[in-house]
Every structure is written in structure tokens, then in C-alpha cells.
């Protein structure tokens, strides 16, 4: 999600490495509101989406089918200051999924704040800011030069979908089909009422909603497969392999 900036944003570094938002008083804070739905496979998911009128969205890094590849790198302080406070700093590189495609790659830097509490129900809600960067490698070096380290990588193929304008209830709703090493998921992001209706039309209920991010889904998959992933502190794990497709 590329958030619109209503006012200049400022962050201050607190003890322990977390970031504190110091937006000017009266400024609005962009919020990410989303859930994931586990799908059987990509082909059946595409058919389900087509039945409710959803069509692939053209993307700068995608071909005609809207599908593109993502390589994501999570950054943190050596002490894990961001993760300890529920924050995330991610550099994402989006590139064509098909070989020989003339589509251009792009890079996006994302900050996500701590998830809001369970009072918000079945949805994951958190502060989010994103900015497109011109040079992924240069940004990687900048972050490392600031003392951060890229400690976890994960990849997936994504296809963005949208519903027709005639579905006014779906205004502001994003549907992203993700093919990942830990399964196929549909992310629904936008107004809660639109998320609920889209999920219902696809045959899901709030009990099917997943609010865990891909890191924690990967940790669960590793542990089920017998890979030991020690938790050193809340949000801090050690010895986790990257979430990459088998070559």
C-alpha cells in the first residue's frame, strides 16, 4: 500500500532502537487494515476472484497477467530494537515474474508500526508508510551504513486484483493474491466492511481470517518441519532460515 502523506513525518530514535512517530499535531496517520485468507492454490483462487468480478490490476513490474515477483528484506538494529517494539522496516524489490519481460523493476521502502490491540476484532490494524526508491542496492547500503542489518529475506509472487467501479461497497479495497513458499494467500486490505463483504462473497467467514505476517507463518512452518527457531525475546527469533522458493 502506497500511503498518501498529509504532512511531513518525523521519527525520533528512542532507547533500545525503536522509532517514535512525532507527526505535527492534527496530522492524520495512514493505517493498514488487512487480513489474509488461506487459499487452496493459485489457480482456484483466480477462479474464485473471477466469479465475484475481480480482475488483475496492471502493475509496473508485471506482465499482462498482473503477476510479479517480490524479494523482501527486513532490517533491524543489531539488538532487534524494531522487532521488540512490534515495528518493521522492509525493503522490497518488485520485478517481472516472466523471463524476458520488458516490465521495469521497482523498489519500495516500508515502515510499519505496532499492531493495534485485540479490541479491533478480527483485523490487523497498524500504522504504515511506504515510499518508492530509485535504487534498491543504494538504499540497502544506506540502511547498513546507519547501523541496521538485513536479517530476514522472503520472496513471493503477487498478483493485485480489483473489483469493478460498479461495486461501490468495495471502494478502497485491495485484493492481493500471494504465492509464497508457505502457501497461497489472498490479502484483503481496506475498509473493514468491504473486507467482510469480499470475504463473505468468496465463501469465507471472520473465523478464517489470518492476521499473522509471513514471518510468523514461516516460523510456524519451520517448527512443524522440525527446524528449531528459538525465541530470544518478544518478537526476537534466532536461527530462522530465509523464506525462499526451492530452486
C-alpha positions as CSV (number, residue, x, y, z in Angstrom):
1,X,0.0,0.0,0.0
2,X,1.5,3.4,-1.0
3,X,0.2,5.8,1.6
4,X,-0.5,9.4,0.9
5,X,1.3,11.9,3.1
6,X,-0.9,14.5,4.6
7,X,2.1,16.3,6.4
8,X,5.8,15.9,6.8
9,X,6.6,12.9,9.1
10,X,9.3,12.9,11.7
11,X,10.7,10.0,13.7
12,X,12.9,10.1,16.8
13,X,15.1,7.2,17.9
14,X,14.4,6.1,21.5
15,X,16.5,4.0,23.8
16,X,16.5,0.3,22.6
17,X,16.3,1.3,18.9
18,X,12.6,1.7,18.4
19,X,11.2,4.6,16.3
20,X,8.7,7.1,17.7
21,X,6.3,9.0,15.4
22,X,6.4,12.7,16.0
23,X,3.9,13.9,13.4
24,X,2.8,17.5,13.8
25,X,-0.4,17.9,15.9
26,X,-3.5,17.4,13.8
27,X,-1.9,15.3,11.1
28,X,-3.5,12.0,10.1
29,X,-1.7,8.7,10.3
30,X,-2.1,6.2,7.4
31,X,-3.4,2.9,8.7
32,X,-3.1,-0.5,7.2
33,X,-6.2,-2.6,7.8
34,X,-5.9,-6.2,6.4
35,X,-6.5,-9.9,6.8
36,X,-5.2,-12.9,5.0
37,X,-7.2,-15.9,3.7
38,X,-5.6,-19.2,3.0
39,X,-6.3,-20.4,-0.5
40,X,-6.1,-24.0,-1.8
41,X,-3.9,-23.0,-4.8
42,X,-3.4,-20.0,-7.1
43,X,-5.5,-21.4,-10.0
44,X,-8.6,-22.0,-7.9
45,X,-8.1,-18.6,-6.2
46,X,-8.1,-16.9,-9.5
47,X,-11.4,-18.6,-10.5
48,X,-13.0,-17.6,-7.2
49,X,-11.9,-14.0,-7.7
50,X,-13.2,-14.0,-11.3
51,X,-16.6,-15.2,-10.1
52,X,-17.0,-12.1,-7.9
53,X,-15.9,-9.9,-10.8
54,X,-12.3,-9.2,-9.7
55,X,-9.8,-8.6,-12.4
56,X,-6.0,-8.4,-12.3
57,X,-4.5,-4.9,-12.0
58,X,-1.7,-3.8,-14.2
59,X,1.5,-3.3,-12.2
60,X,4.7,-1.5,-13.2
61,X,6.7,-4.7,-12.7
62,X,4.2,-7.1,-14.1
63,X,3.2,-8.5,-17.4
64,X,-0.4,-8.6,-18.8
65,X,-1.5,-11.1,-16.2
66,X,-0.5,-8.7,-13.4
67,X,1.8,-11.2,-11.7
68,X,5.2,-10.1,-10.4
69,X,7.9,-11.3,-8.1
70,X,8.8,-9.8,-4.7
71,X,12.1,-10.1,-2.8
72,X,11.6,-8.6,0.7
73,X,14.4,-7.9,3.2
74,X,13.6,-7.0,6.8
75,X,16.0,-4.6,8.6
76,X,16.6,-4.1,12.3
77,X,19.2,-2.9,14.8
78,X,21.7,-5.4,15.9
79,X,19.8,-5.6,19.2
80,X,16.4,-6.2,17.5
81,X,15.1,-2.9,18.6
82,X,12.3,-2.6,16.0
83,X,11.0,-6.2,16.5
84,X,11.0,-5.8,20.2
85,X,8.5,-2.9,19.8
86,X,6.4,-4.5,17.1
87,X,7.9,-2.4,14.4
88,X,9.0,-3.4,10.9
89,X,11.3,-1.8,8.3
90,X,11.3,-3.6,5.0
91,X,13.0,-3.1,1.6
92,X,11.0,-4.7,-1.2
93,X,12.2,-5.3,-4.8
94,X,9.4,-5.9,-7.3
95,X,10.5,-7.4,-10.6
96,X,8.8,-9.2,-13.6
97,X,7.7,-12.8,-12.9
98,X,8.2,-13.8,-16.5
99,X,11.6,-14.1,-18.1
100,X,12.2,-11.7,-20.9
101,X,9.5,-9.3,-19.8
102,X,10.1,-5.7,-20.6
103,X,8.4,-4.5,-17.4
104,X,10.6,-2.4,-15.1
105,X,11.6,-3.3,-11.6
106,X,11.0,-1.0,-8.7
107,X,11.9,-0.9,-5.0
108,X,9.7,0.2,-2.1
109,X,10.8,1.0,1.5
110,X,8.1,0.4,4.1
111,X,7.7,1.2,7.8
112,X,5.0,-0.5,9.9
113,X,4.2,0.4,13.5
114,X,3.0,-2.0,16.2
115,X,-0.3,-3.7,15.5
116,X,-3.3,-2.3,17.4
117,X,-4.8,-4.4,20.2
118,X,-7.5,-7.1,20.1
119,X,-10.2,-4.6,20.7
120,X,-10.2,-4.0,16.9
121,X,-11.6,-7.5,16.3
122,X,-10.6,-9.9,13.6
123,X,-8.4,-7.4,11.6
124,X,-4.8,-6.5,11.7
125,X,-4.5,-2.7,12.0
126,X,-1.2,-0.8,12.1
127,X,0.4,2.4,11.1
128,X,2.1,2.2,7.7
129,X,4.2,4.4,5.4
130,X,5.7,3.5,2.1
131,X,7.9,5.3,-0.4
132,X,9.2,4.2,-3.8
133,X,13.0,4.4,-4.0
134,X,15.0,4.8,-7.2
135,X,17.9,2.4,-6.3
136,X,17.4,-0.7,-4.2
137,X,21.1,-1.5,-3.8
138,X,21.9,2.1,-2.8
139,X,19.1,2.0,-0.2
140,X,20.3,-1.3,1.1
141,X,23.8,0.2,1.6
142,X,22.3,3.4,3.3
143,X,20.4,1.3,5.8
144,X,23.5,-0.8,6.6
145,X,25.6,2.4,6.9
146,X,23.1,3.6,9.5
147,X,23.9,0.5,11.6
148,X,20.9,-1.6,10.5
149,X,21.2,-5.2,9.3
150,X,19.1,-7.1,6.8
151,X,18.3,-10.1,9.0
152,X,15.5,-12.0,7.1
153,X,14.6,-12.4,3.5
154,X,11.4,-13.8,2.0
155,X,10.0,-14.0,-1.5
156,X,6.7,-14.4,-3.2
157,X,4.8,-13.9,-6.4
158,X,1.9,-11.3,-6.1
159,X,-1.0,-10.5,-8.4
160,X,-3.1,-7.5,-7.5
161,X,-6.9,-7.6,-8.2
162,X,-9.6,-5.0,-8.0
163,X,-13.4,-5.1,-8.2
164,X,-15.3,-3.0,-10.8
165,X,-16.4,0.5,-10.0
166,X,-20.0,-0.6,-10.0
167,X,-19.2,-2.5,-6.8
168,X,-19.3,0.7,-4.8
169,X,-19.1,-1.2,-1.5
170,X,-15.6,-2.2,-2.5
171,X,-14.2,1.4,-2.7
172,X,-10.7,1.4,-1.3
173,X,-10.4,-2.4,-1.1
174,X,-7.2,-4.1,-2.4
175,X,-7.1,-7.8,-3.2
176,X,-3.6,-9.3,-3.4
177,X,-3.0,-12.9,-4.4
178,X,0.3,-14.1,-2.9
179,X,2.0,-17.3,-3.9
180,X,4.6,-18.0,-1.2
181,X,6.8,-20.9,0.0
182,X,4.4,-21.4,2.9
183,X,1.2,-21.5,0.8
184,X,-1.1,-19.3,-1.2
185,X,-2.9,-16.5,0.5
186,X,-5.3,-13.7,-0.5
187,X,-4.7,-10.4,1.3
188,X,-7.7,-8.1,1.7
189,X,-6.8,-4.6,2.7
190,X,-9.1,-1.6,3.1
191,X,-12.3,-0.7,5.0
192,X,-13.4,-3.4,7.4
193,X,-16.9,-3.6,6.0
194,X,-15.5,-4.1,2.5
195,X,-13.1,-6.8,3.7
196,X,-16.0,-8.6,5.4
197,X,-18.2,-8.5,2.3
198,X,-15.5,-9.6,-0.1
199,X,-14.5,-12.5,2.2
200,X,-18.2,-13.5,2.5
201,X,-18.7,-13.4,-1.3
202,X,-15.6,-15.7,-1.6
203,X,-17.1,-18.1,0.9
204,X,-15.1,-17.2,4.0
205,X,-16.1,-16.0,7.5
206,X,-14.2,-14.0,10.1
207,X,-13.1,-17.3,11.7
208,X,-11.0,-17.8,8.6
209,X,-9.1,-14.5,8.9
210,X,-5.4,-14.7,9.4
211,X,-3.6,-11.7,10.9
212,X,-0.1,-13.1,11.3
213,X,2.5,-11.8,8.9
214,X,4.6,-14.0,6.6
215,X,7.5,-14.1,9.0
216,X,5.4,-15.8,11.7
217,X,3.7,-18.1,9.3
218,X,7.2,-19.1,8.2
219,X,8.3,-19.7,11.8
220,X,5.3,-21.9,12.3
221,X,6.1,-23.9,9.1
222,X,9.7,-24.3,10.2
223,X,8.8,-25.6,13.7
224,X,6.3,-28.0,12.1
225,X,9.1,-29.3,9.9
226,X,11.4,-29.9,12.9
227,X,13.5,-26.8,12.5
228,X,14.3,-25.2,15.8
229,X,13.6,-21.5,15.9
230,X,14.4,-20.2,19.4
231,X,12.6,-17.1,20.6
232,X,15.1,-14.9,22.4
233,X,12.6,-12.2,23.4
234,X,9.1,-11.0,22.3
235,X,9.4,-10.5,18.6
236,X,13.1,-11.7,18.5
237,X,13.9,-15.1,17.0
238,X,17.3,-16.7,16.1
239,X,18.4,-19.3,13.6
240,X,15.5,-18.8,11.2
241,X,16.2,-19.7,7.5
242,X,15.1,-17.3,4.8
243,X,11.7,-18.0,3.3
244,X,12.7,-18.7,-0.3
245,X,11.4,-21.0,-3.0
246,X,13.3,-24.2,-3.6
247,X,15.4,-23.8,-6.7
